[in-house]
Amino acid sequence: MAVPKRKTSRMKRGQRRAHKALQAPSYIEDKSTGELRRPHHVDLISGMYRGRQILEPK
């Protein structure tokens, strides 16, 4: 079984874990309605995605 030769320092451990922080979800303003929505998601209010009607509008 492989065993590390040296103890991993706090700095190296922190550098490895640096990208694991939680990020707030990003929102963009919808061009047609002006509402905030997630990028690459269907606008649930109008039902539009990339200029096409996908869902029934509410």
C-alpha positions in Angstrom: 0.0 0.0 0.0 1.4 3.4 -1.0 2.2 5.7 2.0 3.2 9.4 1.7 6.9 10.0 2.6 6.2 13.4 4.1 3.3 15.1 5.8 1.4 17.5 3.5 1.9 21.1 4.7 -1.1 23.4 5.5 -0.1 25.5 2.5 -0.2 22.6 0.0 -3.4 21.3 1.5 -5.0 24.7 1.2 -3.8 25.2 -2.4 -5.4 21.8 -3.3 -8.7 22.8 -1.7 -8.7 26.4 -3.0 -11.1 25.7 -5.9 -13.7 23.9 -3.7 -15.2 27.0 -2.2 -19.0 27.5 -2.8 -19.9 30.2 -5.3 -23.1 32.2 -5.5 -25.1 31.3 -8.6 -24.7 33.8 -11.5 -27.7 35.5 -13.0 -28.1 37.5 -16.2 -30.8 40.0 -17.3 -33.2 38.5 -19.8 -33.2 40.5 -23.1 -36.9 40.4 -23.7 -38.4 40.6 -20.2 -35.7 42.3 -18.2 -36.0 39.7 -15.5 -33.0 37.9 -13.9 -32.5 34.3 -14.9 -29.8 31.7 -14.9 -27.6 31.6 -18.0 -28.3 28.6 -20.3 -31.7 28.0 -18.6 -35.3 28.4 -19.9 -36.9 31.6 -18.8 -39.8 30.2 -16.7 -41.9 33.4 -16.9 -42.0 33.7 -20.7 -41.1 30.1 -21.6 -38.4 31.2 -24.1 -35.0 29.8 -24.6 -32.5 31.2 -27.3 -35.4 33.0 -29.1 -37.6 29.9 -29.3 -40.9 29.2 -27.4 -40.2 26.1 -25.3 -42.8 26.2 -22.5 -46.2 27.6 -22.1 -45.9 31.2 -20.6 -47.4 31.6 -17.2 
